[in-house]
Amino acid sequence: MTLFSKFSNQLLLAVLLGVLTFLSIVGQTFTLLLSALFIYCFMGFAALSLKAITAERKPARVLGIVGTVIFALVILGTLLNALERGYLVNGDSYPTFLGTDIGRVNLTKFINLTETECKGMGAGSYAKANGIVVIRCGNSWFSGKTFIGHTTTPDDLSKEDVK
């Protein structure tokens, strides 16, 4: 690597961090900056792991293989989570093995479920075909809880009085 390419990489990184910091300050949140830094470090971990696979010393090669496998599993898990979320939101049905069956759901049961099971995670409900309702506590299948219920009429979640 030449001196110019090292300098241009450092300059590119400095500009990227500057833009992200500016956007975080303007948006009054550092979530964007922290997310970008996490992705940058994760990709750096992948690059180091791939480079370690070709090392002369066996322990370094083993660590490189382990790091590459971890990287591949995280990428695969992220893709599966995105596919599941897309199917949850857009699909006409939902696989029952991905959630807990809670039977018939009405507004009272929905409110009780969100208060007891979804403590601080937030909840969303997704109507599916044939009166199936999928209730998700949190945003992700990995970190949240998913419940599958059914309604006898399409208006069960809106007509019943709350006690």
C-alpha positions in Angstrom: 0.0 0.0 0.0 1.5 3.3 -1.0 1.6 6.4 1.1 -1.0 8.1 -1.0 -3.5 5.3 -0.6 -3.0 5.2 3.2 -3.6 9.0 3.2 -6.7 8.8 1.0 -8.2 6.0 3.2 -7.6 8.2 6.3 -9.0 11.2 4.6 -12.1 9.2 3.5 -12.6 8.0 7.0 -12.2 11.5 8.4 -14.8 12.9 6.0 -17.2 10.0 6.7 -16.9 10.5 10.4 -17.3 14.3 10.0 -20.5 13.9 7.9 -22.0 11.4 10.4 -21.1 13.6 13.3 -22.7 16.6 11.6 -25.9 14.6 10.8 -26.0 13.3 14.4 -25.7 16.8 15.8 -28.4 18.2 13.4 -30.7 15.3 14.1 -30.0 15.7 17.9 -29.2 11.9 18.2 -26.0 10.0 18.1 -27.8 6.8 17.0 -26.8 7.3 13.4 -23.1 7.8 14.3 -23.0 4.8 16.7 -24.8 2.6 14.1 -22.3 3.6 11.4 -19.3 3.0 13.7 -20.7 -0.4 14.7 -21.0 -1.4 11.0 -17.5 0.0 10.2 -16.0 -2.0 13.1 -18.0 -5.1 12.1 -16.7 -4.9 8.6 -13.2 -4.3 9.9 -13.5 -7.5 12.0 -14.5 -9.4 8.9 -11.5 -8.0 6.9 -9.1 -9.0 9.8 -10.6 -12.4 10.0 -10.3 -13.0 6.2 -6.7 -11.8 6.4 -5.9 -14.0 9.3 -7.0 -17.1 7.4 -3.8 -16.8 5.2 -1.5 -16.3 8.2 1.6 -18.5 8.6 0.9 -19.4 12.3 -1.8 -22.0 12.9 -3.5 -20.2 15.9 -4.0 -17.1 13.8 -5.5 -19.2 11.0 -7.9 -20.8 13.4 -8.9 -17.5 14.8 -9.4 -16.2 11.3 -11.7 -19.2 10.4 -13.7 -18.7 13.7 -14.0 -15.0 13.0 -15.2 -15.6 9.4 -17.8 -18.1 10.6 -19.1 -15.7 13.2 -19.3 -13.0 10.6 -21.2 -15.3 8.2 -23.6 -16.4 10.9 -24.4 -12.8 11.9 -25.0 -11.8 8.3 -27.2 -14.9 7.8 -29.2 -14.1 11.0 -29.6 -10.5 9.9 -31.0 -11.6 6.5 -33.3 -14.1 8.1 -34.6 -11.5 10.5 -35.3 -9.1 7.7 -37.1 -11.8 5.7 -39.2 -12.7 8.7 -40.1 -9.1 9.3 -41.1 -8.5 5.7 -43.3 -11.6 5.8 -44.8 -10.6 9.1 -45.8 -7.2 7.7 -46.7 -8.1 4.1 -47.8 -11.7 4.2 -51.4 -13.0 4.2 -50.5 -15.7 6.7 -47.8 -16.4 9.3 -46.1 -19.7 10.3 -47.4 -20.9 13.6 -44.1 -22.4 14.7 -42.6 -18.8 14.9 -45.0 -17.7 17.6 -47.0 -18.8 20.7 -50.6 -19.7 20.1 -52.8 -17.7 22.5 -56.2 -18.8 21.2 -59.1 -16.3 20.7 -58.1 -12.6 21.0 -60.3 -9.7 21.8 -59.4 -6.2 22.8 -59.3 -7.0 26.6 -56.9 -9.9 26.0 -54.8 -7.8 23.7 -54.4 -5.0 26.2 -53.6 -7.5 29.0 -51.0 -9.3 26.8 -49.3 -6.1 25.9 -49.2 -4.9 29.6 -47.8 -8.2 30.9 -45.6 -9.6 28.1 -44.5 -6.5 26.3 -43.2 -4.5 29.2 -41.5 -1.5 27.7 -41.0 -3.1 24.3 -44.0 -1.8 22.5 -46.5 -4.0 20.6 -47.8 -4.3 17.1 -50.7 -6.3 15.7 -50.9 -7.6 12.2 -54.2 -9.0 10.8 -53.8 -12.0 8.5 -56.3 -14.0 6.4 -59.0 -16.1 8.1 -59.2 -14.0 11.3 -55.6 -14.7 12.3 -53.9 -12.0 14.3 -50.1 -11.8 15.0 -49.0 -9.8 17.9 -45.4 -8.8 18.2 -43.8 -7.4 21.3 -40.7 -5.5 20.2 -39.4 -5.1 16.6 -37.4 -8.3 16.0 -38.3 -12.0 16.2 -34.9 -12.6 17.9 -35.3 -10.0 20.7 -39.1 -9.8 20.9 -42.0 -12.1 21.6 -44.5 -13.2 19.0 -48.1 -14.4 19.7 -50.6 -15.8 17.3 -54.3 -15.6 18.0 -57.6 -15.7 16.1 -60.7 -13.6 16.1 -64.2 -14.8 15.6 -65.2 -11.6 13.7 -63.0 -9.0 12.1 -64.1 -6.4 14.6 -63.2 -8.3 17.8 -60.3 -6.0 18.5 -62.4 -2.9 18.1 -65.9 -3.5 19.4 -65.4 -5.0 22.9 -65.4 -2.7 25.9 -62.2 -2.4 27.8 -62.5 -3.1 31.6 
